[in-house]
């Protein structure tokens, strides 16, 4: 249920290399655009797996029996780092409903952290296809907390997780919590986490690279 889109070469692997590259990361607009393009590429791949139906379409010269999505998904993201990746998904799933979650790491003095959720806005998710994006799937704690919070809005028929870069341990944690009913789509997968829960080699802090440094709290 895990797809690593860097397993085969495509334009996506070029964009992944750029968001990792410290020389390219200084250009915030390019960093955001690359995340957006990664979201677009993954949206196209996800679309191949979604239910479809036939619909009669009136053209200027006749009727065509077209294949279209059976239902529009709900696109959700974790603020703020997820916004560019979310926008890429929305560029392709342009009729989708949207959900937003505010989640952040609250660091303790001993170096550990807990996930704080302060805001959630979502439509009904009952029997809907949910696509949740977060550029970095590190420990998986934020994603699991977000998915648990989204349960209050209904039980989705499918759950897709979209990340630019994921850590193996984070993937294992998400799968352990939600089982085979979850699909994970990654631009690339790294195998190491630091003691503070950051992906190695990763790319750094996606939110800071996209929008500028924040005050630590």
N, C-alpha and C positions, 0 to 999 in steps of 0.2 A: 504493500500500500504506500510505499515511499518511492518517489521519482526524483532522481538526481539528473537535472537537465545538462549538467556538465559531463555526464558519462559519455556523451557524443558531442563532437564539436559543432557549434553553430555560432551565429552572431551573438547569441546570449553569452557564450563563454568570453567573447571579447569585452562585453559590457561588464561582466563579473571581474575581469582582470583590471579594468579601469577603476571600479569602485574600491578595489583593494590597493591600488597604486598610490603611494604617498605623494608622488609628483602630480598626479591628476586630481587627487582629492582636494587640493587647494582651490579648485574651481567648483564652488558650491552649486552653481547652476547645472554644470555638467554632471555632478554627482547625483543631483535630484533627477535629472533627465534620464540618466542611466538606470536608476531605480525604477523610474516610470516605464522605460522600455522593457526592463526585465518583467515588470508586471504585465505588460501587453503580451509578451511572448508566452508567459505562463497562462494567461487568460485564454489564449488561442489553444494551448494544449489541453487545458481543462475542458474547453468547449467540446472537444472531440468525444468526451466521456459522458456528457450530459444527455438526459432524455430529450428526444425530439419528436415532432409530429409533422404530418403533411397538412399543408394549408393551401387553399386555392387563392392565387394572387392574380388580380386583374391587371393585365398589361395594356398598353394602347392598342394592341392588335389581337388580343385574345386572353385566355386564362392559362396560367402555369401552375402545376402542382408542385409547390416548393417545400423543402424541408426546413423547419424552423424550430427554435427551442420550445419545448413543451411548457416551460415556465421560466420566469426570470429569477436569477439567484438573489440572495441578499449578500452584499459586500460589507464586511466589517473590518475595522482596523483599530490598532492600538495607538493612541496619540502619544507623542507627536511624530515619532520616527517613521510610523507606518504610512504617513500621508502621501509621499511620492509613489510608493509601491501601490497603494490603494488607487491613486489616480490612474495608473497604468491599467489596472484591472477595470476601472470604470470607463476608460476610453473604449474598451471593447465590449464590456457588458453595460452598454450605455443606457439601458432601460431598467437597470437593477435598482432595488431598494438598498438603503445604506444604514449601517449601524456604526457607532463610534464608542470606544471605551477609553477612559483615562486610567492608565496603570503605570506605576513607577516603582523602582526599588527603593525601599527605605533602609538605608544602611545602618548597622549597629556598630558600636565601638570595637567589637571583637572581629570585625571584618565580614560577618554574616549579614544577611538582609532578609527582609520580608516584602511581599508584594502588596502595595496599597492601591485599591481601586476607589476612585472618587467620583466618577461620572460614567453613566451609560445611557445611550439613546439608541433604541432599536425598534423596528417594526415587529409584528408577530413573526415568529420563526417556525410556527407549527407546520410540519410537513413541507418546509421550504428547504432549498439548497443553500447552505451557508458557506461562504468563502471568507475566511479570516486571514488577514495579512499582517505580518510583522517582519521587517527586514532581517532581523537577527534572531534565530531560534537558538538560544544559548543553553540555559538550564531547562528551559521549557516551563518555568514557574509562571511567567506572565501569561503565556498562552493558556495554560491550564486554568489559571484564575479567571481569565477573560471568558473562556468557554463555560466555566461553572456559573459565572454571573449571567451569561446570555441564556442559560437554561430557564431563567425566570420569564423569558419572552417566548417560550415554546420549545418543542422538541423537533429539531431539524431532521429531514429525511436523509440528508447527506451533509458531511462536514469536510471541507477542504481547507488545509492550512497552506499558506503561501509564504515562503521566506527566500530572501536573496541568498543568505548563507546560514546554514544550520550546523549545529554540533551533534555528533552521533549520540552523546549522552542525553541531550535534550530531546531528540527524536524518540529515543527509547523511553523516556519518561512520559511523553505525550501519548505514545502508543500504549504504554502500560496503564495509563489512566483511562483511556477512551477505547482501547481495543481496535478491532478490525473495521469498525464503522467509520474510521477516520482516514482521509487521504492526505498525504503530505507531499508538497511540490517544492523542491529546493533548486535554487540556481547552482549551488555547490554545497558540499558537505565537508566539514573539517572534523578532525578526531580529538582535538585537545581543548580543554578549558583551563583557565587560570584558577587560582584559589579563590579569586573574587568573582568567578563566574563569567569571564569574558572569553570569547572564542579566539583560538590561536590556530593559524595565523590571522584569520578573520579579516577585519578592516578597521577596527576601532569603534567609536561611538557613532552609529548611523545618524542619530538625531542631531548631534553636534555638527557632524560633517554636512548635513543637509541644511540646518537652520542656525548654526552658531552655538557657541558654548553656553551652558546654563549654570546658574548658581547651584552649588551642591547643597543638599539639605538632607 
